[in-house]
Amino acid sequence: MMIRTVFFMKMKEVDAMKRLLGILIVCALAVSLIVPVRAVAANNSVWVKEPGKEAWTYTDGQGTSLVAKIQEDTLYIQGEGAVPSYDRDCLGNRPWHNKAVKALVIEKGITSIGAEAFSNMKYVQHVTMWASTFIESPTAFGGAAEDCLFDIMGTNITSRNIGNVSYNSLDSIAAFMERFSGYYRFSLANYYMINWVQNPAYPKVENVSPQDALTTYANPNYPLLNYQNSLDFVSPKPDKVMSVTIRNRRQGMAALEAFSIMLGDATYVTAYNVSVSGRNGAVTHTDTPLTYVMTIPAAFQYPGRQFSLLQIGNGVVNVLEDEDWNDATLTFTTDYPSTVYALIYR
């Protein structure tokens, strides 16, 4: 009898524990409906889900206040500030990760879009954003649907500095366009914006069209300048078939950061890719230093300006001073000719 009584007491305790566990589970579920779900961004800030909605808010304590919301098959990014970057192995922290989104609308107040922010969204066929928004890395939109259309709205270009080198939002967008040329489609405000993108691009970006083909409104703060010039040998050629080409080229962040370190109080003009070719292809190093002369773009010729070249070569940035007194040319000597150069002046 004692054994049976103890048995029933134990059973009651088990039932009580089950009831208590059930109450705790119900409470936990109720709390989960009240406490917002959090998704961590690369800088450890979080997206906070709004209860009962496909919407999230984000702040970083430094002026960024964003709202992301999904309506039907469109993701809207609204507010002020920067969309954070994400590490490649943490893409699941994005609130919109694995959502069947087909369109993306990034409002005008968004200042920049971080690396991997909208990568691998394979159903996205249309992106709308503004020319004032920086794309921090081409990976920001990598993996969208092939032939995805990017509508870049307006001509309100914005700038910031990389050290002492001025860098603008349209150049960051153009770098993204060059990376995905022929894979995505691009629409810019007018031919002024298209020319800004295409002038320093080689080869030219494919699948680019104007939203307005009749007007050529230009942002007066960012005039289109002709940076084209010529380059030739001053020294006798070691090989008669040697030739040299120079092309104005948009450079990546790493090159601009390297130039900014050496810029000092000089003014950055633009960057060029120089290629010297011989019988066996590109000549990256010559047995002896050779002297070359390049013309200064007409828009920057001015009496008394002292031009120099910053050369990225052999793992360092070299300063090549002008060896002539002609305001329209710059003469320099190097044994590492085929590389990237920045034109600067004081």
C-alpha positions as a Markdown table, in Angstrom:
| # | Residue | x | y | z |
|---|---|---|---|---|
| 1 | Met | 0.0 | 0.0 | 0.0 |
| 2 | Met | 2.8 | 2.3 | 0.9 |
| 3 | Ile | 4.5 | 1.5 | -2.4 |
| 4 | Arg | 1.3 | 2.3 | -4.3 |
| 5 | Thr | 0.8 | 5.6 | -2.5 |
| 6 | Val | 4.3 | 6.7 | -3.2 |
| 7 | Phe | 3.8 | 5.7 | -6.8 |
| 8 | Phe | 0.7 | 7.9 | -7.1 |
| 9 | Met | 2.6 | 10.8 | -5.4 |
| 10 | Lys | 5.4 | 10.5 | -7.9 |
| 11 | Met | 2.8 | 10.5 | -10.8 |
| 12 | Lys | 1.2 | 13.7 | -9.4 |
| 13 | Glu | 4.7 | 15.3 | -9.2 |
| 14 | Val | 5.3 | 14.4 | -12.9 |
| 15 | Asp | 1.9 | 15.8 | -13.9 |
| 16 | Ala | 2.7 | 19.0 | -12.0 |
| 17 | Met | 6.0 | 19.3 | -13.7 |
| 18 | Lys | 4.4 | 18.8 | -17.1 |
| 19 | Arg | 1.8 | 21.5 | -16.4 |
| 20 | Leu | 4.6 | 23.9 | -15.2 |
| 21 | Leu | 6.6 | 23.1 | -18.3 |
| 22 | Gly | 3.5 | 23.7 | -20.5 |
| 23 | Ile | 3.0 | 27.1 | -18.8 |
| 24 | Leu | 6.6 | 28.1 | -19.3 |
| 25 | Ile | 6.4 | 27.2 | -23.0 |
| 26 | Val | 3.2 | 29.2 | -23.5 |
| 27 | Cys | 4.9 | 32.1 | -21.7 |
| 28 | Ala | 8.0 | 31.8 | -23.9 |
| 29 | Leu | 5.9 | 31.8 | -27.0 |
| 30 | Ala | 3.9 | 34.9 | -25.8 |
| 31 | Val | 7.2 | 36.7 | -25.1 |
| 32 | Ser | 8.5 | 35.8 | -28.5 |
| 33 | Leu | 5.5 | 37.6 | -30.0 |
| 34 | Ile | 6.3 | 40.7 | -27.9 |
| 35 | Val | 10.1 | 40.9 | -28.0 |
| 36 | Pro | 11.4 | 41.8 | -31.5 |
| 37 | Val | 13.4 | 39.2 | -33.5 |
| 38 | Arg | 17.0 | 40.5 | -34.0 |
| 39 | Ala | 19.3 | 40.0 | -37.0 |
| 40 | Val | 22.9 | 40.9 | -36.5 |
| 41 | Ala | 24.8 | 43.0 | -39.1 |
| 42 | Ala | 28.5 | 43.0 | -39.7 |
| 43 | Asn | 29.2 | 45.8 | -37.2 |
| 44 | Asn | 27.2 | 44.0 | -34.5 |
| 45 | Ser | 24.2 | 46.3 | -34.8 |
| 46 | Val | 20.9 | 44.6 | -35.3 |
| 47 | Trp | 17.8 | 44.7 | -37.4 |
| 48 | Val | 14.8 | 44.6 | -35.2 |
| 49 | Lys | 11.6 | 43.0 | -36.6 |
| 50 | Glu | 8.3 | 44.8 | -36.2 |
| 51 | Pro | 5.7 | 42.5 | -34.6 |
| 52 | Gly | 3.3 | 41.0 | -37.2 |
| 53 | Lys | 5.0 | 42.7 | -40.2 |
| 54 | Glu | 7.5 | 41.9 | -42.8 |
| 55 | Ala | 9.4 | 45.0 | -41.7 |
| 56 | Trp | 12.6 | 45.6 | -39.7 |
| 57 | Thr | 14.3 | 48.7 | -38.3 |
| 58 | Tyr | 18.0 | 49.4 | -37.9 |
| 59 | Thr | 20.1 | 52.0 | -36.1 |
| 60 | Asp | 23.8 | 52.2 | -35.5 |
| 61 | Gly | 24.0 | 55.0 | -33.0 |
| 62 | Gln | 25.8 | 57.2 | -35.5 |
| 63 | Gly | 23.0 | 58.8 | -37.5 |
| 64 | Thr | 21.8 | 55.8 | -39.4 |
| 65 | Ser | 18.2 | 55.0 | -39.1 |
| 66 | Leu | 16.8 | 52.5 | -41.6 |
| 67 | Val | 13.5 | 50.6 | -42.3 |
| 68 | Ala | 13.4 | 47.5 | -44.5 |
| 69 | Lys | 10.0 | 46.2 | -45.5 |
| 70 | Ile | 8.7 | 43.6 | -47.9 |
| 71 | Gln | 5.4 | 44.3 | -49.7 |
| 72 | Glu | 4.3 | 41.6 | -52.1 |
| 73 | Asp | 7.5 | 40.8 | -54.0 |
| 74 | Thr | 9.4 | 44.1 | -53.5 |
| 75 | Leu | 11.9 | 45.0 | -50.8 |
| 76 | Tyr | 12.0 | 48.7 | -49.8 |
| 77 | Ile | 15.0 | 50.2 | -48.0 |
| 78 | Gln | 14.0 | 53.6 | -46.5 |
| 79 | Gly | 15.4 | 56.1 | -44.0 |
| 80 | Glu | 18.8 | 57.8 | -43.6 |
| 81 | Gly | 22.3 | 56.4 | -43.6 |
| 82 | Ala | 24.3 | 53.4 | -44.7 |
| 83 | Val | 23.1 | 49.8 | -45.3 |
| 84 | Pro | 25.6 | 47.7 | -43.4 |
| 85 | Ser | 28.1 | 45.3 | -44.9 |
| 86 | Tyr | 28.0 | 41.5 | -44.2 |
| 87 | Asp | 30.6 | 38.9 | -44.1 |
| 88 | Arg | 30.3 | 36.2 | -46.7 |
| 89 | Asp | 29.6 | 33.5 | -44.2 |
| 90 | Cys | 27.0 | 35.6 | -42.3 |
| 91 | Leu | 24.6 | 36.4 | -45.0 |
| 92 | Gly | 21.8 | 34.7 | -43.0 |
| 93 | Asn | 21.9 | 37.7 | -40.6 |
| 94 | Arg | 20.2 | 39.8 | -43.2 |
| 95 | Pro | 16.5 | 40.0 | -42.6 |
| 96 | Trp | 15.7 | 39.6 | -46.3 |
| 97 | His | 18.0 | 36.6 | -46.7 |
| 98 | Asn | 16.2 | 33.8 | -48.7 |
| 99 | Lys | 13.1 | 35.9 | -49.2 |
| 100 | Ala | 11.6 | 35.5 | -52.7 |
| 101 | Val | 12.1 | 39.2 | -53.6 |
| 102 | Lys | 11.9 | 40.2 | -57.2 |
| 103 | Ala | 12.4 | 43.9 | -57.0 |
| 104 | Leu | 14.5 | 46.2 | -54.7 |
| 105 | Val | 13.8 | 49.9 | -54.1 |
| 106 | Ile | 16.5 | 51.9 | -52.3 |
| 107 | Glu | 15.2 | 55.3 | -51.3 |
| 108 | Lys | 17.1 | 58.6 | -51.8 |
| 109 | Gly | 18.2 | 59.0 | -48.1 |
| 110 | Ile | 20.4 | 55.9 | -48.3 |
| 111 | Thr | 24.0 | 57.1 | -48.4 |
| 112 | Ser | 25.8 | 53.9 | -49.1 |
| 113 | Ile | 25.3 | 50.1 | -49.6 |
| 114 | Gly | 27.8 | 47.8 | -47.9 |
| 115 | Ala | 29.5 | 44.7 | -49.2 |
| 116 | Glu | 27.3 | 41.7 | -49.7 |
| 117 | Ala | 24.2 | 43.7 | -48.5 |
| 118 | Phe | 22.0 | 42.3 | -51.3 |
| 119 | Ser | 24.2 | 39.6 | -52.7 |
| 120 | Asn | 22.8 | 36.1 | -53.8 |
| 121 | Met | 19.3 | 37.4 | -54.2 |
| 122 | Lys | 18.8 | 35.3 | -57.3 |
| 123 | Tyr | 15.2 | 36.3 | -58.0 |
| 124 | Val | 15.8 | 40.1 | -58.1 |
| 125 | Gln | 15.1 | 41.4 | -61.6 |
| 126 | His | 14.9 | 45.1 | -61.0 |
| 127 | Val | 16.8 | 47.5 | -58.7 |
| 128 | Thr | 16.0 | 51.1 | -58.2 |
| 129 | Met | 18.5 | 53.4 | -56.5 |
| 130 | Trp | 19.8 | 57.0 | -56.7 |
| 131 | Ala | 23.1 | 58.3 | -58.1 |
| 132 | Ser | 23.9 | 59.9 | -54.7 |
| 133 | Thr | 24.3 | 56.5 | -53.1 |
| 134 | Phe | 27.7 | 54.9 | -52.8 |
| 135 | Ile | 28.1 | 51.2 | -53.7 |
| 136 | Glu | 31.0 | 50.2 | -51.3 |
| 137 | Ser | 31.8 | 47.0 | -53.2 |
| 138 | Pro | 30.7 | 45.2 | -56.4 |
| 139 | Thr | 29.6 | 42.3 | -54.1 |
| 140 | Ala | 26.7 | 44.4 | -52.9 |
| 141 | Phe | 24.4 | 43.1 | -55.6 |
| 142 | Gly | 26.3 | 40.1 | -56.9 |
| 143 | Gly | 24.1 | 37.1 | -57.7 |
| 144 | Ala | 21.0 | 38.9 | -58.8 |
| 145 | Ala | 19.1 | 37.4 | -61.7 |
| 146 | Glu | 20.8 | 37.6 | -65.1 |
| 147 | Asp | 19.7 | 40.7 | -67.1 |
| 148 | Cys | 18.6 | 42.4 | -63.9 |
| 149 | Leu | 17.8 | 46.0 | -64.6 |
| 150 | Phe | 19.5 | 48.7 | -62.4 |
| 151 | Asp | 17.7 | 52.0 | -62.6 |
| 152 | Ile | 20.1 | 54.7 | -61.4 |
| 153 | Met | 18.0 | 57.8 | -60.7 |
| 154 | Gly | 18.9 | 61.4 | -60.9 |
| 155 | Thr | 22.1 | 63.4 | -61.3 |
| 156 | Asn | 22.7 | 64.4 | -57.7 |
| 157 | Ile | 26.2 | 63.0 | -57.3 |
| 158 | Thr | 27.8 | 63.1 | -53.9 |
| 159 | Ser | 31.5 | 63.1 | -52.9 |
| 160 | Arg | 33.7 | 62.1 | -50.1 |
| 161 | Asn | 37.5 | 61.8 | -49.7 |
| 162 | Ile | 39.8 | 58.8 | -49.6 |
| 163 | Gly | 42.6 | 60.6 | -47.7 |
| 164 | Asn | 43.1 | 63.6 | -50.0 |
| 165 | Val | 41.7 | 61.9 | -53.1 |
| 166 | Ser | 38.1 | 63.0 | -54.0 |
| 167 | Tyr | 35.8 | 60.0 | -54.7 |
| 168 | Asn | 32.2 | 60.3 | -55.8 |
| 169 | Ser | 29.1 | 58.1 | -55.7 |
| 170 | Leu | 28.8 | 57.8 | -59.5 |
| 171 | Asp | 32.4 | 56.5 | -59.7 |
| 172 | Ser | 31.5 | 53.8 | -57.1 |
| 173 | Ile | 28.4 | 52.9 | -59.2 |
| 174 | Ala | 30.4 | 52.9 | -62.4 |
| 175 | Ala | 32.9 | 50.4 | -60.8 |
| 176 | Phe | 30.0 | 48.1 | -60.0 |
| 177 | Met | 28.7 | 48.5 | -63.6 |
| 178 | Glu | 32.1 | 47.7 | -65.1 |
| 179 | Arg | 32.3 | 44.5 | -62.9 |
| 180 | Phe | 28.9 | 43.2 | -64.2 |
| 181 | Ser | 29.1 | 44.6 | -67.8 |
| 182 | Gly | 27.2 | 42.3 | -70.1 |
| 183 | Tyr | 25.5 | 40.5 | -67.3 |
| 184 | Tyr | 23.2 | 43.1 | -65.9 |
| 185 | Arg | 21.4 | 46.0 | -67.6 |
| 186 | Phe | 21.8 | 49.6 | -66.6 |
| 187 | Ser | 19.6 | 52.7 | -67.0 |
| 188 | Leu | 21.0 | 56.2 | -66.1 |
| 189 | Ala | 19.3 | 59.6 | -66.1 |
| 190 | Asn | 20.7 | 60.9 | -69.4 |
| 191 | Tyr | 23.7 | 60.9 | -71.7 |
| 192 | Tyr | 25.7 | 63.1 | -69.3 |
| 193 | Met | 25.6 | 60.4 | -66.7 |
| 194 | Ile | 26.4 | 57.7 | -69.3 |
| 195 | Asn | 29.4 | 59.7 | -70.6 |
| 196 | Trp | 30.6 | 60.1 | -67.0 |
| 197 | Val | 30.6 | 56.3 | -66.6 |
| 198 | Gln | 31.9 | 55.4 | -70.1 |
| 199 | Asn | 34.8 | 57.9 | -70.5 |
| 200 | Pro | 37.2 | 56.2 | -68.2 |
| 201 | Ala | 35.9 | 52.7 | -68.8 |
| 202 | Tyr | 37.9 | 50.2 | -70.9 |
| 203 | Pro | 36.3 | 48.3 | -72.4 |
| 204 | Lys | 33.0 | 50.2 | -72.4 |
| 205 | Val | 30.2 | 49.1 | -70.2 |
| 206 | Glu | 27.6 | 47.1 | -72.1 |
| 207 | Asn | 23.8 | 47.3 | -71.9 |
| 208 | Val | 23.6 | 51.0 | -70.8 |
| 209 | Ser | 20.7 | 53.2 | -71.8 |
| 210 | Pro | 19.4 | 56.7 | -70.8 |
| 211 | Gln | 16.1 | 57.3 | -69.0 |
| 212 | Asp | 15.9 | 60.6 | -70.9 |
| 213 | Ala | 17.6 | 60.6 | -74.3 |
| 214 | Leu | 16.4 | 64.2 | -75.2 |
| 215 | Thr | 17.9 | 66.3 | -72.5 |
| 216 | Thr | 21.6 | 66.5 | -71.4 |
| 217 | Tyr | 21.2 | 68.1 | -67.9 |
| 218 | Ala | 24.5 | 68.0 | -66.2 |
| 219 | Asn | 25.4 | 68.4 | -62.6 |
| 220 | Pro | 27.4 | 71.7 | -62.6 |
| 221 | Asn | 29.6 | 70.5 | -59.7 |
| 222 | Tyr | 30.8 | 67.6 | -61.8 |
| 223 | Pro | 31.6 | 68.8 | -65.3 |
| 224 | Leu | 32.7 | 66.3 | -67.9 |
| 225 | Leu | 36.4 | 66.8 | -68.6 |
| 226 | Asn | 38.6 | 65.3 | -71.3 |
| 227 | Tyr | 41.4 | 63.4 | -69.5 |
| 228 | Gln | 42.7 | 61.9 | -72.7 |
| 229 | Asn | 46.4 | 62.4 | -73.6 |
| 230 | Ser | 49.3 | 60.9 | -75.4 |
| 231 | Leu | 52.5 | 59.2 | -74.4 |
| 232 | Asp | 55.7 | 58.5 | -76.3 |
| 233 | Phe | 59.3 | 57.5 | -76.0 |
| 234 | Val | 62.1 | 60.0 | -75.4 |
| 235 | Ser | 64.8 | 57.4 | -75.0 |
| 236 | Pro | 65.8 | 55.4 | -78.1 |
| 237 | Lys | 63.7 | 52.2 | -78.1 |
| 238 | Pro | 65.8 | 49.1 | -77.1 |
| 239 | Asp | 63.6 | 47.2 | -79.6 |
| 240 | Lys | 62.2 | 48.9 | -82.7 |
| 241 | Val | 58.8 | 47.1 | -82.4 |
| 242 | Met | 58.2 | 48.5 | -78.9 |
| 243 | Ser | 55.1 | 50.6 | -78.5 |
| 244 | Val | 53.4 | 52.4 | -75.6 |
| 245 | Thr | 49.8 | 53.1 | -74.9 |
| 246 | Ile | 48.1 | 55.2 | -72.2 |
| 247 | Arg | 44.5 | 55.0 | -71.2 |
| 248 | Asn | 42.5 | 57.0 | -68.6 |
| 249 | Arg | 41.1 | 54.3 | -66.3 |
| 250 | Arg | 38.9 | 54.3 | -63.2 |
| 251 | Gln | 40.8 | 52.8 | -60.4 |
| 252 | Gly | 39.7 | 50.7 | -57.4 |
| 253 | Met | 39.7 | 51.7 | -53.8 |
| 254 | Ala | 43.0 | 50.0 | -53.0 |
| 255 | Ala | 44.8 | 52.1 | -55.7 |
| 256 | Leu | 43.2 | 55.4 | -54.5 |
| 257 | Glu | 44.1 | 54.6 | -50.9 |
| 258 | Ala | 47.7 | 54.1 | -52.0 |
| 259 | Phe | 47.8 | 57.3 | -54.0 |
| 260 | Ser | 46.3 | 59.2 | -51.1 |
| 261 | Ile | 49.1 | 58.2 | -48.8 |
| 262 | Met | 51.7 | 59.8 | -51.1 |
| 263 | Leu | 49.6 | 62.8 | -52.3 |
| 264 | Gly | 50.5 | 65.2 | -49.5 |
| 265 | Asp | 49.4 | 68.8 | -50.4 |
| 266 | Ala | 49.2 | 68.1 | -54.1 |
| 267 | Thr | 45.9 | 67.9 | -56.1 |
| 268 | Tyr | 44.8 | 64.6 | -57.6 |
| 269 | Val | 43.8 | 64.8 | -61.3 |
| 270 | Thr | 43.1 | 61.3 | -62.6 |
| 271 | Ala | 44.7 | 57.9 | -63.1 |
| 272 | Tyr | 46.1 | 56.1 | -66.1 |
| 273 | Asn | 47.0 | 52.6 | -67.1 |
| 274 | Val | 50.2 | 52.5 | -69.1 |
| 275 | Ser | 51.3 | 49.5 | -71.2 |
| 276 | Val | 54.6 | 49.1 | -73.0 |
| 277 | Ser | 54.7 | 46.2 | -75.5 |
| 278 | Gly | 57.5 | 44.4 | -77.2 |
| 279 | Arg | 58.0 | 41.3 | -79.3 |
| 280 | Asn | 57.1 | 39.1 | -76.4 |
| 281 | Gly | 54.1 | 41.1 | -75.1 |
| 282 | Ala | 53.8 | 43.5 | -72.2 |
| 283 | Val | 57.1 | 44.9 | -70.9 |
| 284 | Thr | 56.9 | 45.3 | -67.1 |
| 285 | His | 60.6 | 45.9 | -66.6 |
| 286 | Thr | 63.3 | 47.3 | -68.8 |
| 287 | Asp | 67.0 | 46.5 | -68.4 |
| 288 | Thr | 67.8 | 50.2 | -68.1 |
| 289 | Pro | 65.5 | 53.1 | -67.2 |
| 290 | Leu | 63.8 | 54.7 | -70.2 |
| 291 | Thr | 62.5 | 58.2 | -70.5 |
| 292 | Tyr | 59.0 | 59.0 | -71.7 |
| 293 | Val | 57.0 | 62.2 | -72.4 |
| 294 | Met | 53.2 | 62.5 | -71.8 |
| 295 | Thr | 50.9 | 65.4 | -72.7 |
| 296 | Ile | 48.9 | 67.1 | -69.9 |
| 297 | Pro | 45.2 | 67.1 | -70.6 |
| 298 | Ala | 44.2 | 70.5 | -72.0 |
| 299 | Ala | 41.7 | 71.1 | -69.2 |
| 300 | Phe | 44.5 | 71.1 | -66.6 |
| 301 | Gln | 47.2 | 73.0 | -68.4 |
| 302 | Tyr | 48.0 | 76.2 | -66.5 |
| 303 | Pro | 51.2 | 78.2 | -66.3 |
| 304 | Gly | 53.3 | 77.4 | -63.2 |
| 305 | Arg | 51.6 | 74.1 | -62.3 |
| 306 | Gln | 54.2 | 71.5 | -61.2 |
| 307 | Phe | 52.9 | 68.1 | -62.4 |
| 308 | Ser | 54.2 | 64.7 | -61.1 |
| 309 | Leu | 53.2 | 61.1 | -61.4 |
| 310 | Leu | 52.5 | 58.7 | -58.7 |
| 311 | Gln | 53.5 | 55.2 | -59.9 |
| 312 | Ile | 52.3 | 52.0 | -58.4 |
| 313 | Gly | 55.0 | 49.5 | -59.2 |
| 314 | Asn | 57.0 | 46.7 | -57.7 |
| 315 | Gly | 54.9 | 46.8 | -54.6 |
| 316 | Val | 55.5 | 50.5 | -53.8 |
| 317 | Val | 54.3 | 53.9 | -54.8 |
| 318 | Asn | 57.0 | 55.9 | -56.5 |
| 319 | Val | 57.0 | 59.7 | -57.1 |
| 320 | Leu | 58.2 | 60.6 | -60.7 |
| 321 | Glu | 58.9 | 64.3 | -61.0 |
| 322 | Asp | 58.6 | 66.2 | -64.2 |
| 323 | Glu | 61.9 | 66.5 | -66.0 |
| 324 | Asp | 61.0 | 69.3 | -68.5 |
| 325 | Trp | 59.9 | 72.9 | -68.2 |
| 326 | Asn | 57.0 | 72.7 | -70.6 |
| 327 | Asp | 53.6 | 73.4 | -69.0 |
| 328 | Ala | 51.9 | 71.1 | -71.5 |
| 329 | Thr | 54.0 | 68.0 | -71.0 |
| 330 | Leu | 55.5 | 65.8 | -68.3 |
| 331 | Thr | 58.7 | 63.9 | -68.9 |
| 332 | Phe | 59.6 | 61.0 | -66.6 |
| 333 | Thr | 62.0 | 58.1 | -66.4 |
| 334 | Thr | 61.3 | 54.6 | -65.1 |
| 335 | Asp | 62.3 | 51.0 | -65.6 |
| 336 | Tyr | 58.9 | 49.7 | -64.6 |
| 337 | Pro | 56.7 | 51.3 | -67.3 |
| 338 | Ser | 53.6 | 49.0 | -67.5 |
| 339 | Thr | 51.5 | 49.8 | -64.5 |
| 340 | Val | 49.1 | 52.4 | -63.0 |
| 341 | Tyr | 49.9 | 56.1 | -62.7 |
| 342 | Ala | 48.2 | 59.0 | -61.0 |
| 343 | Leu | 48.6 | 62.5 | -62.4 |
| 344 | Ile | 48.9 | 65.1 | -59.7 |
| 345 | Tyr | 50.0 | 68.8 | -59.5 |
| 346 | Arg | 51.0 | 71.5 | -57.0 |
